[in-house]
Amino acid sequence: MSKPPRLTLPSVARAYRLTTARGEFAVHEAGEPARGTALLVPGFTGSKEDFIGLLEPLAAAGYRVVAVDGRGQHESTGPREEAPYALEELAQDVLAQAAALGAGGPVHLVGHSLGGLISRAAVLRDPAPFASLTLMSSGPAAISEEQQARTKLLVAALEALGDTAPDQSMPGIWAAMRALDPEDAVADSPELAGFLRARWLATVPEQLIVTGRVLISEPDRVEELSRVELPKLVLSGEVDYAWPVPLMDAMARRLGAERFVVPGTEHSPNAESPRVTAGALAAFWDAAGDARTA
């Protein structure tokens, strides 16, 4: 899971609820669209806070940046049923968010991990609202076999909850998950530990069930995506537990995409090295924008 480098918004940012044709979504926004607008889509068990370190540097680079909580994720509400969290439904949410933000032109779309699969589905459904696509720590198909096994266990535990109220059952699953953390892992600060637990408890169980299934079953759609004429970037850390880095290297070649590896980071370069990640994103968006206007 991504762990935000900080929990307070920078002075250039604000939190609000974005109104779209498919409902309201909790967002963090920073900057003015001098160079363009970007929409940041978080991953499994994640939230808009995972991008908090990117807001200030990307705003300084001339971009309006909007990080979103998806349907049923953290501070965005969602129903206690599975159908609204199907991948195509979440992709339509992204299209609605882009439409709500895109009055100034096409939107640069960034999807982290599961958010990359959702963003890919949105672009495949309709690429017109987008200026570019960045797949961040997100691979061509299902996650690695080891992570599939862990995710299947989590999905099974969540399915066993049935109609139980989340506040009666989710804390136990959270405690079991954290018990599996490596013994040598750096301890979270009390503030961060409290936030991570609260975010987990606020996320709708059915959202986690359905998106967990996506992670363990998503087919390879790289060839289909390669036919979409849109600037693409594959960005990752040097090591990744969800998709092996060589697999993302190969995906970038298959897509004809730009490739950037953030030094010294793993699955969440957006949180682990936000300024370097922001620099890579801004450079890619600048080039995409210059090519579009040439």
Legacy VTK file of the C-alpha trace (Angstrom):
# vtk DataFile Version 3.0
C-alpha trace
ASCII
DATASET POLYDATA
POINTS 294 float
0.000 0.000 0.000
1.085 3.569 -0.611
2.024 5.571 2.466
1.776 9.343 1.977
4.970 11.257 2.840
2.829 13.819 4.671
-0.832 14.202 5.608
-1.294 17.978 5.544
-2.085 19.648 2.248
0.422 22.209 0.951
-0.758 25.810 0.993
-1.331 25.737 -2.787
-3.878 22.903 -2.513
-7.472 22.517 -1.402
-9.840 19.650 -0.643
-13.377 19.601 -2.017
-15.986 17.362 -3.661
-15.893 17.283 -7.458
-19.377 17.159 -8.985
-19.673 14.981 -12.092
-22.407 13.354 -14.164
-21.780 10.182 -12.138
-21.855 11.681 -8.671
-19.486 13.491 -6.339
-15.902 12.476 -5.623
-13.548 13.685 -2.891
-10.491 15.352 -4.418
-7.364 17.319 -3.657
-6.569 20.043 -6.186
-3.587 22.328 -6.671
-2.386 24.764 -9.300
-3.725 26.582 -12.330
-3.918 25.061 -15.827
-1.247 27.244 -17.434
0.262 24.136 -19.044
-2.710 21.796 -18.631
-4.766 19.733 -16.201
-3.917 16.312 -14.757
-6.134 13.700 -13.085
-4.441 11.270 -10.669
-6.154 7.916 -9.953
-4.974 5.914 -6.901
-4.503 2.191 -6.478
-5.919 -0.685 -4.438
-6.439 0.268 -0.759
-5.155 3.727 -1.706
-6.554 7.246 -1.882
-5.934 10.764 -3.132
-3.467 11.282 -0.260
-1.006 8.971 -2.028
-0.326 11.869 -4.440
-0.049 14.604 -1.832
3.704 14.992 -2.373
3.174 15.668 -6.093
0.743 18.552 -5.717
3.103 21.428 -4.961
5.865 20.630 -7.508
3.367 19.944 -10.305
1.470 23.143 -9.520
4.793 25.009 -9.645
5.429 23.466 -13.078
2.259 25.094 -14.384
-0.280 22.309 -14.046
-3.657 22.060 -12.402
-3.486 18.703 -10.614
-6.470 16.830 -9.215
-6.068 13.650 -7.143
-9.280 11.702 -6.601
-10.793 9.109 -4.280
-12.643 6.630 -6.489
-16.178 5.447 -5.868
-16.371 3.785 -2.432
-12.757 4.687 -1.694
-11.826 6.590 1.472
-13.804 9.870 1.396
-15.868 9.136 -1.731
-19.066 7.334 -0.834
-20.339 4.182 -2.522
-23.046 1.524 -2.133
-22.782 -1.800 -0.292
-23.160 -3.875 -3.463
-20.650 -5.179 -5.989
-21.966 -4.115 -9.417
-21.040 -0.393 -9.167
-17.350 -1.311 -8.705
-16.895 -3.315 -11.904
-13.872 -2.131 -13.880
-15.986 -0.617 -16.665
-18.046 1.284 -14.097
-14.926 2.743 -12.502
-13.610 3.603 -15.973
-16.801 5.532 -16.677
-16.279 7.385 -13.397
-12.833 8.463 -14.624
-14.337 9.676 -17.899
-16.921 11.668 -15.941
-14.190 13.166 -13.735
-12.186 14.146 -16.826
-15.283 15.729 -18.369
-15.854 17.768 -15.205
-12.233 18.975 -15.235
-11.589 19.320 -18.952
-13.150 22.661 -19.829
-9.658 23.964 -20.570
-8.715 21.080 -22.868
-7.726 17.417 -22.706
-6.615 15.993 -19.373
-3.350 14.207 -18.602
-4.383 10.928 -16.961
-2.197 9.144 -14.386
-3.133 5.787 -12.851
-1.140 4.233 -10.019
-1.200 0.416 -9.710
-4.883 -0.639 -9.851
-5.531 2.949 -10.919
-3.476 2.198 -14.014
-5.823 -0.644 -14.964
-8.824 1.614 -14.382
-7.223 4.427 -16.395
-6.364 2.035 -19.212
-9.993 0.896 -19.354
-11.135 4.531 -19.502
-8.781 5.353 -22.373
-9.803 2.226 -24.269
-13.447 3.191 -23.850
-12.882 6.784 -25.037
-9.448 8.399 -25.492
-10.841 11.752 -26.667
-10.853 13.522 -23.256
-7.178 12.791 -22.613
-3.924 14.493 -23.554
-1.732 11.606 -22.364
-1.732 8.435 -20.273
0.776 7.534 -17.562
0.788 4.015 -16.135
2.575 4.287 -12.792
3.702 1.020 -11.174
0.992 -0.739 -13.180
1.532 -3.725 -15.426
0.080 -5.327 -18.542
-2.277 -7.808 -16.871
-2.857 -9.442 -13.468
-0.427 -8.915 -10.607
2.373 -11.376 -9.809
1.459 -14.884 -8.651
2.682 -14.224 -5.102
0.549 -11.099 -4.842
-2.395 -12.897 -6.416
-2.273 -15.429 -3.572
-2.250 -12.670 -0.933
-5.048 -10.792 -2.657
-7.196 -13.923 -2.950
-6.915 -14.394 0.813
-7.942 -10.801 1.400
-10.894 -11.027 -0.991
-12.037 -14.267 0.669
-11.895 -12.627 4.105
-13.910 -9.659 2.863
-16.459 -11.895 1.150
-16.952 -13.755 4.434
-18.153 -10.531 6.043
-21.393 -10.633 4.087
-23.718 -7.874 5.258
-21.798 -7.278 8.476
-21.343 -3.607 9.267
-17.795 -2.564 8.231
-17.095 -0.955 11.606
-17.677 -4.361 13.233
-15.502 -6.430 10.907
-12.968 -4.397 8.964
-10.779 -3.646 12.028
-10.034 -7.355 12.464
-8.974 -7.769 8.848
-6.811 -4.657 9.133
-5.066 -6.037 12.212
-4.451 -9.356 10.431
-3.001 -7.542 7.398
-0.631 -5.450 9.474
0.496 -8.546 11.371
1.942 -9.765 8.058
4.222 -6.715 7.725
7.928 -7.668 7.661
9.517 -7.688 11.103
12.240 -5.325 9.930
9.795 -2.835 8.394
10.210 0.771 9.524
7.463 1.584 11.999
4.858 4.118 10.892
4.435 7.266 12.937
1.312 7.240 15.143
-0.251 9.871 12.860
0.385 7.837 9.701
-0.688 4.566 11.329
-3.936 6.212 12.395
-4.561 7.575 8.921
-3.905 4.240 7.186
-6.304 2.443 9.516
-8.978 5.124 9.141
-8.667 5.018 5.343
-9.093 1.248 5.367
-12.169 1.449 7.602
-13.706 4.161 5.384
-13.364 2.139 2.166
-16.425 0.114 1.158
-15.727 -3.658 1.450
-17.438 -4.395 -1.876
-15.109 -1.947 -3.607
-12.136 -3.886 -2.271
-13.681 -7.253 -3.208
-14.394 -6.329 -6.823
-11.170 -4.429 -7.456
-9.199 -7.228 -5.759
-10.682 -9.620 -8.296
-9.590 -7.274 -11.074
-6.006 -7.423 -9.840
-5.943 -11.228 -9.947
-7.761 -11.701 -13.246
-7.159 -8.721 -15.559
-6.182 -9.857 -19.082
-3.335 -8.403 -21.132
-4.741 -5.463 -23.118
-1.428 -3.928 -24.167
-1.854 -4.578 -27.880
-5.275 -2.939 -27.786
-3.866 0.070 -25.937
-0.914 0.348 -28.327
-3.373 1.166 -31.126
-4.635 4.243 -29.268
-2.834 7.323 -30.597
-2.053 8.991 -27.311
1.305 9.857 -25.709
2.076 7.222 -23.089
4.529 6.950 -20.203
5.339 3.881 -18.115
6.803 5.048 -14.792
7.890 2.845 -11.907
10.386 2.357 -9.129
13.487 0.193 -9.364
11.732 -2.693 -7.571
8.064 -3.621 -7.578
6.236 -6.361 -5.670
3.052 -6.218 -7.767
4.491 -6.353 -11.293
8.169 -7.204 -11.955
10.038 -4.212 -13.347
11.241 -6.131 -16.456
7.573 -6.793 -17.241
6.883 -3.048 -17.167
9.984 -2.464 -19.332
8.571 -4.866 -21.907
5.122 -3.268 -21.684
6.618 0.144 -22.464
8.307 -1.273 -25.568
5.089 -2.926 -26.702
3.204 0.331 -26.238
5.858 2.477 -27.890
5.745 4.458 -24.633
8.238 6.640 -22.833
9.875 4.871 -19.857
11.095 6.372 -16.590
12.422 4.565 -13.517
12.535 6.628 -10.328
15.832 5.831 -8.551
15.686 4.357 -5.066
11.951 3.688 -5.058
9.658 0.673 -5.150
5.897 0.389 -5.770
4.977 3.978 -4.872
7.437 6.467 -6.408
4.686 9.090 -6.081
5.025 8.819 -2.285
8.626 7.643 -1.934
10.282 10.256 -4.170
7.589 12.763 -5.107
9.797 15.546 -6.439
11.677 13.306 -8.880
8.387 11.694 -9.895
6.776 15.096 -10.395
9.712 16.206 -12.522
9.366 13.177 -14.776
5.619 13.716 -15.135
5.951 17.428 -15.905
8.650 16.789 -18.519
6.480 14.146 -20.194
3.392 16.370 -20.144
5.379 19.341 -21.471
6.590 17.239 -24.417
3.101 15.871 -25.060
1.633 19.357 -25.016
4.331 20.731 -27.312
3.748 17.873 -29.782
0.001 18.511 -29.758
0.417 22.193 -30.614
3.238 21.760 -33.148
LINES 1 295
294 0 1 2 3 4 5 6 7 8 9 10 11 12 13 14 15 16 17 18 19 20 21 22 23 24 25 26 27 28 29 30 31 32 33 34 35 36 37 38 39 40 41 42 43 44 45 46 47 48 49 50 51 52 53 54 55 56 57 58 59 60 61 62 63 64 65 66 67 68 69 70 71 72 73 74 75 76 77 78 79 80 81 82 83 84 85 86 87 88 89 90 91 92 93 94 95 96 97 98 99 100 101 102 103 104 105 106 107 108 109 110 111 112 113 114 115 116 117 118 119 120 121 122 123 124 125 126 127 128 129 130 131 132 133 134 135 136 137 138 139 140 141 142 143 144 145 146 147 148 149 150 151 152 153 154 155 156 157 158 159 160 161 162 163 164 165 166 167 168 169 170 171 172 173 174 175 176 177 178 179 180 181 182 183 184 185 186 187 188 189 190 191 192 193 194 195 196 197 198 199 200 201 202 203 204 205 206 207 208 209 210 211 212 213 214 215 216 217 218 219 220 221 222 223 224 225 226 227 228 229 230 231 232 233 234 235 236 237 238 239 240 241 242 243 244 245 246 247 248 249 250 251 252 253 254 255 256 257 258 259 260 261 262 263 264 265 266 267 268 269 270 271 272 273 274 275 276 277 278 279 280 281 282 283 284 285 286 287 288 289 290 291 292 293
